[in-house]
Amino acid sequence: MARHLITSALPYINGVKHLGNLVGSMLPADAYARFLRLSGEEVLFICATDEHGTPAELAAAAAGCEVEEFCTRNHEIQARLCEGFELSFDHFGRTSHLANHQLTQHFAEQLLANGFLESRVTKQVYSLADGRFLPDRYVEGTCPNCGYENARGDQCENCTKTLDPAELIHPRSAISGSTDLELRDSAHMFLLQSKLADRLRAWIDDKGSQWPTVATSIARKWLDEGLQDRGITRDLKWGIPVPFEGFESKVFYVWFDAPIGYLSATVEWAQLAPEGETRSFESWWRTDQGAEDVIYTQFMAKDNIPFHTLSFPATIMGSGEPWKLVDQLKGFNWLNYYGDKFSTSQHRGVFMGDALELLPADTWRWYLLSNAPETSDTSFRWELFADSVNKDLVGTLGNFANRCVAQIDRHFDGVAPSAGEPGDVERSLVKRVRGLIEEYDAHFNALEFRKSAATLRAIWAEGNVYLEEREPWRAIKTDPVMAAMTMRVALGMVRLCGHLSTPFIPAAAQRLVNSLDGAEVLSGVGSELADSILEIQAGTPFDMGGLLFARVTEEQVADWVLRFGGAES
């Protein structure tokens, strides 16, 4: 049996993440990890906060504290919010951890020894107003490729083209807005990606056949345009020191050390093994020490794709060591907010902390995953969110569960009744559900989240279809034996819905499973689970403990549009 290593793109440390960050990496990674665990697979799910670079320095200065303190505080906040969204990381680490310092420096030394690093004197932007060199992300201007006016000096967010700050038209400091800039000489280390371009292309042609188009198209576009060598050091204080003579005042570029954070967070996980348990970092990451059977899946939004398909693999390849390369790469497009981008700096849109104050995590998980931006950018709208919660969670799954509660409590004293044997209607239900479970399994294994959600919704709907067909509320008067059998089978559907819903709505799923006190816990996700619908034991207590979901009202939507912004405002 394969082992599954799953990593989510690392959330940056400078504040609470918005829903676009959540659905672009962490949430689908969690759903997939939960699905694999449900299937009985061995899973290691790793993430960390990305803590280096100028944005962390500036955010700390704005908060009036040292950058180390700022990062520690915000790591704790982000970890708490991830827990609130039921993200089931095996470890949520930090790129500022000693392990990342050691691994990053090790990779740099290997690359230098193998001829894939070289020192170059370059022209770097110096801001006279700020009294400092500006890292490329902190030079803004007009993109020479597409004309986007807010392009950064490392990459244009609009067309994804790699840039050099000196290429920007009308450059300005992103810190002060000053245009009083000049170019000064500064020596930096460059990763010679151009020397690895052919190997990268061959690898992408091999592995990328199973990746989403958004991932392979961006990677091949960069290769077709001629893969450029990339500077991996910066004139900063906060970051991982460069261990080479003459570079004592520099640190590694945050995008060089951040992906290595996947490895270092696994080191942290191994170091935190409970007493008496031994964990091996190498068995998950080195193919010469046990990782040859690992299937490695990465999740990220499209702006992170170039670094994960080119720069990070180039680092691993160039090291000459048997590190694990990604097998499955799931790239997402962007979730926008009413047609415009979420903005951390402008607090435009809904952020993870705000969301959890409004409604339970499951409502957000369901909406985001069932509408994930897999094939194109999508737009969050409060009206669509309310419609999804009300139709799917309240009107379909919640309605089915509540109907079962009403009938079991009213007519069968809160326990599964014993009378009656299943007939053709029940066998037909099992057959339909068996086919849907096969679809659900196939879609999840293909990392198709919207299709998985649609199939799960169809399974929920089968519960309501069955009740409408049997009408136990009428049959209880004319054929109480059939009504009893119907409700026992319906409780089998409740258990099955709870089991299969775990990847999407874990808290509600657990309530459904727990509602049948003492019932056998299901395992796996195979189509044979459909048979369990007919296997609830008579006398099993059933108690939902209240409504599964609450309806979102028009008044709530209007209030949230005013608070967070929307088309009307």
N, C-alpha and C positions, 0 to 999 in steps of 0.2 A: 504494500500500500504506500502511495506517495505521501510525503509530508508537504504541507503548504505553508510557505512564507508569504505574508501579506504586509505590504507597507503602504501607508498613505502619505501623500505629499505633506511636508512638515509645515504646520501653521506658523507664521511669523510672530515674533514675540511682542510686537508693538501695539497690542490692544486686543479687544474682544473680536472674534471673527464673525463675519456676517453669514447669512444663509447661503450665499453663493460659494463661499469658501467651504462650507459644510458639505453641500451636495456635490462639489467638484472633486472631492477626494475622500474625506474622513467617513462620511455617512455610507456611501456605497461600499467602501472597503469593509466597514463593520457589517453591513448586511451580508456580504459575501463570506466573511469569516464566520458569521453565525450560521449561514446555510451549510458551510462545510462541516462545522461542528455538529450540526443537526444530522448530517449525513454520516457521522462517525469518523470523520477524517481528523488527523492530527494537524493542528493549526498553530502557528506563531504569528501574532498580529502586532506589529511594531509601529510606533510613531514617536515623535519628539517635537519640542518647540525649537524653532530655528532662531538662534539668539545673537548672531553676529552681524556686523555691518553698520553702516552709518545710521539707518533708521532707528536702531536700538539706542545709539549714542544720543541722537537728537531727542528721542522720546524721553529718555532718562533725564536729559537736561531740562526739558519742558516740565517734567514731574518734580524737578528739584531734588534728585537723588543720584547716587552713584549707579552706573549702568549695571553692575552686578546685582545690586539690590533691586533695581527695576526689573531685571530679567527673572529673578527669583520670585518676586511678587506676581508678575504676570504669568509665569509658568504655573503657579498655584491656581490662579484664576482660570486659566485655560483648562487645566486638568479638572477642576471642579465643574466647569461647563460641559466638558466632554463626558464626564460621569453623569451629569444631568440629562444628556441626550442618549444615555445608555450605550456609549461607544465602548466596546468590549476589548480594549487594548490589553494585550498581555504585558506590555510595558509602554509607558509614555515618558520618554526620556528628555534629555536636553543636549543640544549641540555644544554647550559650553562645558560639558563634563570632560574630565581628564581623558577618558577613553577616546573622545573625538579628537582631542589635541594629539594624542599619540598616534592614532590611525592616520589622521590627515598628514602629519609630518612624515610618517612612514611611506605613504603613497607618493608624496612629493620626492622623497629620497630615491624611491624606486624608479620613478619617471625620469629623474635626472640621470641616474646611473644607466638607464636604458636608452638615453638619447632622445627622450620625448619632452624634455624641459630645456629651455635656454633663456639666458638673460638678454634683455633688449632695453636700450635707452629709448624711451618714448616721450612724446609731448603730452603732458597731463595738464588739465585745466586747473588753474589756480585762481581763487576768488580773492581779490584785494579787499573787498568789503568784509568777507568772512575770515580772512587771514588764514586760509587753509587750502590744501588741495581738495578738489571736489571729486569724490568717487563718481563713476560714470552715471549711476542712478540719480545723482544729485546735480546733474546738468540736464536741463530741459530745453526744448526748442522744437523747431519744425522738422519733421522727418524728410530727408531728401528723396526718399523713395515714394511716399504716398501723400505727403503734404500735411499729415496729422500734426497739429500745432502743439500738442503736449507730449511729444515723444521723449523718452528718457535716453540718456547717453549710452545705455547698454543694449536697449532693444525697444523697438516701437511696438506698443501694445496693440496698435491698430492693424498693422500688416505683418507683425512678428519678425521683421527683418532685424538682424544683428547690426548694431551701430557702434561707432566710436564717437565719443563726445565731440571730437573735432569736426565730425561730419554734419552736425546739427546746424540748421539755419537759424539765425537769431538766437544763439544760446544764452541761457540765463541760469543763475544759481537757484536751485530749488529750495535752498535754505532761506536766502534773503530776498530773492528775486532780482538781485543785482546783475547788470550786464557788464560790469567792470571786471572782465575776466581776461586772463592771459595764459598762454601756453608756456610751461616750464619743463625742462628735462627732468626725467625721473626714471631710474632703472627698475624694471619689473621682470618677473619670471613668466614665461609664456608656455602654455601647454600646446605642443605641436600637433594639433588635431589634423592638420592637412596630411601628415605622414601616416595617419591611421584611417583616412577617409575610405580607402578601398576595403579595408577590413570591416569598417562600420557598415558600408553599403551591403556587403555580402551577408553580414549578420542580420541586417534589417530585412533583406530580401528573403532570408530563411525564416526568422522568427516572426517578422511583421505580417506574414500572410494571415495570421489570426488576430491581428490588432485592428481596432477601429480605423476607419479611413482618416479621421482627423489626426491620428498619431503618425501613420506612415506618410501621409501627404506632407505634413510639416517637416518631418525628418528628411524626406527625399528632396523637398524644395531647398533646404539648406545645403544638401550635398550637391544638387544640380547647379546651384549658384557658386559652388566652390567653397568648401569648408575652410573657414579661416582659423588661424591659430588664435588662442585666447589667453589674455593676461589673467593670471590667477593670484596676483598679489595686489595689495592696495596700500596707500599711504594713510594708514589709520592706526589707532592705538588699541581699539577694542576688537579682539579677534584672536585667532590662533597664530602665534609667532612663526615667522619663516626661519627655518633652522640653517640658513646658508650665510656664509661670510658676505658682508656688505649689505645684508638685508635685515639687519637687527632692528631697524625702526619701522618695519613693515609687517603686515599680517596677511594671511591668505584671504582671497576673495570669498565672500560668504557663499557664493554659488559653487565654489570648489569644495568647501568643507561640509555644506548642508547635506548633500546626498550620502556622503560618508557617514553622516549621522544615523543612517539606517543601520549600518554595521555597529557603530559605537553604542547605539541604544540597545542593540542585542547583547553587547558586552555588559551593559548595565543590568539587563535582565538576568544574564548568567550570574553576575556577581551577587545579585539579590536572591539567589536560590535559598529556600528555607533550609534550616539545619537538617542535615541528613540526606538532602537532595543534591545531586550533581547536575549542573546544566552546562552544556557545551556550546559556546558561541561558534566555534569552528565547524561543528557538525551541520550548522544551518547556512554557512557562508563559504566554506572552502570545499571544492569538489574532491580534493585529495584527502579530506578528513570526514567524509560522510554526507556531504551535501549533494552528491550526484543524484540522489533520489528526490531532491527538493524541487517543487514547482513554485517558482517565485512570481508573484503577481503584484504589480504596482498600480496605484490609482492616483490620478492627477488631473487638473484642469489644463486646457490647451496651451496656456502661456508657459507652463512648466515642461512641456513636451520636448523642446529642443535640448534641454539640459539632461533629460532622462534617456533620450534616444541617441544622443551624440556625446556630450561632454562627460557625463558620468561613465558611460560605457568606455569612452576613450581612456579615462583614468584607470579603469579596471584592466582593460586590454594592455595599456602601456606599462602597467606594473610588472607584467610578465609572470604574475602569480595566479594560481587557480581559484580566483574568486568567482562566486556565483553571479551570472548575468541574468537579467530579467527574462522570464518566459512569456508571461502575459502582461501586456501594458494596456490598461483601460484609461483612455483619455476622454475627457468631457469638454463640451463647449461651455459657454458661460450662461449662468443664470443672471439675468438683468432684473432691474426693478422698474416696472412700468416703462419698459423700453430703453431705460438708461442704466448705466452701471451703478452697482452698489459702490459706496464710497466710505472707507474707514475715516478719512480725514474730514469729510463733510457730514459724516454720520447719516448718510442717505441710505434708506432701506432698513431692513430688520436684522438685528444682530442676535447672536445666540442667547445672550443674557436677557434681552427684551422678550424674545420668543418664549422662553421658559417661564417668564412672569405672566404671560397671557394665557397659555394653554399647555397641557401636558405634552411631553416630548413626542409621544406616539403620533399626535396629530400632525406635527411638523415632519416627522420621519416619513409618514405615509404620503403626504402631499409632495414632498421633495423627491422621494424615490419614484413615485408613480408618475411624476412629470419631469424626470431627470433630463438634463440637456445633453442627450447622447448623440443625436445626429445633427443638431443645430442649436443655436442659442435659443433660450426660452426666456420668458418674462414673468416674474412674480407679480401677481395682482391679488389684492385682498378678496375680490369677488370670486376669483377662481379657487383660491384657497378655501373659502367658506363653502363653495359648491362641492369641492372634493370631500371635505370633512362631513358635510351634511348628507351627501348622496352615498358615499362609500362606507365611511365609518359608522355614521349614525343610521342611515337608511338601509344599508345592506347588512353588514356584520352585526351592528348593535341591534337592529330591528329583529334579526333572527334570534340572537341571544335573549332579548327581552320577551319575545313571543314564547320561547321555551320556558323562561322563568314563570310567566303568567300561567301557562297550562300546567306545569309541574306543581307549582304551589297551590293552584286552585283545585286541582282534581286528584293529585297523587301524593299529597302530604310532603312535598319537597324531595321525593326520592324517585329513582328510575323504576317504573312499574314493571311487573313481571309477565303480564298476560300477553298472549298473541305471538304469532310467528311471522317473520317477514315474508312478503309475497313478491309478485312480479314488479310492482312499483319500486320496491326497495332494491331488488336486483338491478333494475334499470338505473336507479340512482348510483349504486356502486359502480356500474359500468361507466357511466358518464364521468364520475369523479376519478376513476382510475385513469381515464384518458387525460383529464385535466392535470393530474399529478405528474404524468409523464411529460406533459408540456412544461409545467412549472420547473421540473428538474432540468429539462433541456435548456430552457431559457436562462436559468441561473448559471448553469455550467458554461453557457456562452456569454456570460456577463451582460445579459440583456435585461436591465432592471425594469424598464417600462413594460416590457412584455411579461416579465415575471409577475409584476404587480397586477396587470390585467388578468392574468390567469388565476392568481390568488383571489381576486375580486369575483371571478366567475365561480370559484369553488364556494365562496361565501354565499353567492346568489343561489347556488343549488340547494342550500338549506331552506331558503324561503320558497323556492319552487316546489320542493318536496312538501312543505307544510301546506301550501296552497292546493296542492294536488290531493292531499289526504284530508285536509280540513278537520283536524282533531277537535276544534272547538264546537263543530257541529256533530261530529261522530260520537262525541262523549255521550250524547243523548240517545243515539240510535244504535250505535255499535261500540260500546265502551271497551271491548277487547281490542278492536282495531285501533281505537284512539290511544290505548295504552302502548300497543306495539309501536305506533307512530312516534310517540314521544320518547320511547327508549331509543329508537333509531336516530331521532333528532339530537338526542344527547350524544350519540356517537359522532354526529357531525360537529357538535360543539367542541368535543375533544379534538377532532381532526383539524378543525379550523384553528384552534389554539396552537396546536403543534406546528402546523405549516406556516402560521403567521409570525413565528418568532423572529425571522430576519428583518421583517418590516416594522412590526409594532410589538417589541418584546414585553413591555409591561402589560398591555392588554392581553397578549397571548398567554402570559403566565396566569393572569386572572381566569381566563377560560379553562386552562388546564387544571388549575387549582379548584375550580368550581365543582368538579366531580371528585369529591373527597374519597380517596382510596382506590380510584380507578387506575388501571394499569397505565403507566406512562409509555407513550409511543416512542419509537426510535426510527431513525432513518428517514429518507424522503422517497423511497421507491413506490411504484404504483400499487404494490401489495397492501399499502396502508389503507387503501379504499375498503378492504375487507373489515377493517376495525370499526367501521360505521355500525356493523351489525353485532358488535361484541361487547357492548356495555352490559355489565352485570345488573340484574334486578336488585333493587334495594340500595343502589349507589346514591348517596346524598348529593343533591345539586343545590348550590347556593352561589349566586353571582355577586352578592354583596352590593347591590345597587346598579345603576345604569353604567354601561361600558363606556359610552362617550356622550358628551353634551352637545346639543346643536349650537352652531354659531349663528347669532342673530344679525339682522340687518343693522340694528343699533350698534352692535359691537364693530361691525365692518366700518360703519361711518365714523366711529370714534377712532379706529386704528388708522383710517385714511388721514384724518386730521392730525393725528399724533406723528405718524411716520412719513406722510407724504403720499401722493398718488395722483392719478390723472385729474381728479376733481380739484386738487389743491394747486 
